[in-house]
Amino acid sequence: MAQAGLSQVRLAAAVGVDPKTVERWVAQGRTPHPRHRVAVSDALGCDVAALWGDVDRAEAATQEIVGMYPARRAVPSGTWRAFLAGVEQRFELHAFAATFLPDQTLDLTTEIVTMASRGVRVRLLLGDPEGSAVAVRTQEEGGTGLAGRIALVLSYLAPALGTPGVEVRLHDSTLYATTFRFDDDLLVNTHVWGAPAGANPLLHLRDGPEASMAPAYQAGFERVWNTARPLEAWPRTEDTDRVA
């Protein structure tokens, strides 16, 4: 403003705002609305980024966050059903067991088969019941039965295995967050050490051209997917032989 020879009053007149608004920009460091940022940069003869940095990118990141829940169990059951029913392109799950999800729907297996029949790509990443990662998470949570819960979900999903468009893989990797992808909507259930997933916060993101967080989680999904073991049937042949 000094270099341009403009006082707060004169800048306010040039931009078309009240002088007190300019005072808040200067004294309190507030960021103007986009249209005012352009007007101010024109009046001062400098670039918007020179005044406020890459604020547009920062705003885009904020817009990527649709909402937050204090805990996953705070998400209404109807929300999960609505997401499942509205999927048009892809449904992806990255979890250890996610046993709650079948409980939220009348018949998740039928939902998945129906999705696939209308062209939805379904990819499910679940923990390997016999893997070390599941054993570590069980110990961290101070309980037992995680491997059994995974086996239960796999048995529940067994009728969908082999359906064109439905892929299930077992991973043996650290699960930093459970993610649920419904087209461009991504629900991220963060993990707090020693606490069950249902008690931990959940973040709702929406992917898009300016998104950065959703693509980061998607890249993590792809890395685990590429190292996970495809599951074609459950129980597996070796499991059946062991029982016999």
N, C-alpha and C positions, 0 to 999 in steps of 0.2 A: 504493500500500500504506500509506503514512504517513497519507494522508487518510482511509482506511478503518479505520485503527487495527489493521492486520494485520501481524504479523511473518511472516517466511518460513515459520516452523514452523506458524503458525496458517493461513496461506494454503494450505500443503501439505495440512493436515488438511481444509480446506474443499473442496479440489479432489480429494483422494484420491490424492496422489502423495507420493513421498519428499521430504523437505525439501531434499535435495541436488539434486533435479530443479528445484525452484524457484530454488535458488541459481544453477544453470546458466542459467536464463531471465534472471535479473537480472544476474549478473556477466559472463556470456559472450554475452548477447544472443541466445540460441537461441530459436527460435519453437516453441511447444508444438504438439502435435497438435491437429487441429480440435476434438475433443470437450473437450480441456483449455482451449483458448482460450475457448470458450463458458462453461465453468465458472469460469474466472478472471474474466472480465468480469462474470459474475453476482455473484461474491463481492466484487468491488471496486465494483460499481454503476456501471459505465461500458460504453461500446460497444466491441466487438472492434476496430473500425477505429481507435479512439482509442489503442489499445495497440500494434497491429502494422500499421496501415495496411490497404490492400486486399490482404492476403496471399492470400486465396482466388483472386483474379484472377491473381496471380503464379503460384500453384500450378497453375492451369488452363493457363497458358501453358507451364509446364514439362511438363505432361502432354501437350501438343500435340506435343512432340518425341518421336518413337518411337525414333529411333536416328540414328547418324552413322557415316559411313565416311570414312577418311582420304583416299580417292581413289575416283572413280567406278569405276575398273577393279577395285577391291576388292570390288565387289558381285558375288556369285556369279551366273553366267549363269542358273542355275535360278530365281533370285529374279525376274528380269525375265520369264521365261516364266510363272511362277506369277501374277504381277500381270496379265499380258495375258490369261491363261486365266480369271482370276477376275472380270474387269470385267463389271458388270451394267448400268451406266447411262451412263458417259462415259469416254472415253479422250482425253486432250489432250496434245499435245506442242508445246513452244515451244523451238525450237533454230535453229541454222544448218543443220546437216546431220544430226547424230546417226547417222552411218554405222555406228556400233557396234551399234545396235539391230537392224538386219536380220541382223547377224552372230550375235546372241544367240538368234535363233529360226530354226527350220527354214524357215519361210515366213511372213514378217511380213505380206505382202500378203494371203495367204489368211486369216491371223488377223484382219486388219482387216475383210475382207469378211464373215467369220463373225460378228464382233462386231456389225456393222451389221445382219445378218440377224436377230439376236435382240434388236434394239431399242437397241443401244448407240449413243450419239452420238459420232462420231469427228471431232475437229478437230485438224488438223496445221498448225502454223505453222513454215514453213521459210524460210531466208534467200533473198533474191532473188539468184541467181548473178551478175547484172549490177549489183547495187546497190552503193552506196558503203560501206555498213556491212560487207559481206562483204570488200570490198577493204581496209578499215581493219583488220579482224580478221586478215586474212591477213598484212598488214605487221607487226602487233603480235606475231604468233606467229613471225615470222621465217621463214616458209615459203611454199609455193605449193600450189595445188591445192584450196583450199576450195571455190571455185566449181565445180570439176569434181566434187568429192564430193557437193555438193548436186544437181548434174545427175544423178549416178549414182543417188542415192536417189529422185529424182523419176521417173527411168526405171523404177526397180524398183517404185515404187508405182503406175505408170501403169495397170495393169489394174484397180486399185481406184477410179480416178477415175470419177466418174459413178454410182457405187454409192449408192443412197439412204441417207442417214445419214452419208456420208463427205464431209468438206469439207477442202480443202487450200488454204492461202493463202500467198503469198510476202510477206515483210516486208523492209523496208529500214530497220531501226532497231537501235540499240545493244542487244546482248544481254548483260545484266548477269548472268544466270543461265539455264541450261537447265533447264526444268521438265518433269516427266512426271506427269500426273495419271491415276490409276486409281481412279475413283469418289472416295472421300474420302481416299485416300492420295496424298500429293504428295511426289515426290522432287525435290529442288532441288540441281542440280549447280552449285555456285558457281564463279566464274571468277576466276583469279589472272592478273594482267597478264603476258603473255608465255609462259604455260604452257598446254599443250594441255588440253582439258576433262577428258580421262580421268585426268589426274594431279591434278586438283583435288578438294577435299572435296565430299561429297554428304550432304545432310541429309534425313532422312525425317520428314515431318510428317503429322499426321492432322487433317483438318478436322472441325469440330463446332461446336455452339452457343457454346462459350466460346473458340473458337480466334481468334487474331488474326493470326498470321503467314501461315497458309495463305490466308485471305481477301485479305491484302495482295498476295501473289503472284498470286492469281486475278484481282484487279483489274488488275494489270499486264498479264496475259495478255489480258484483255478489251480494254484500251486498244490494244494492238498489233493484236489481231484486227480491230478496227473500222477500222483504218487500212491494213491489208494488202490485197493484191490477190488476188482469188479466182483459183484455177487450175482450169481445167476440163479441160485436156488437156496431155499432155507427150509429145513435144516440142510447143511452141506453134507456131501457124501461121507466125509471123514467123521462128521458128528454121528451120522447114522451107524457107521461101522463101529465107532467107539461104544455106542449104546449096545449094539448087538454083541 
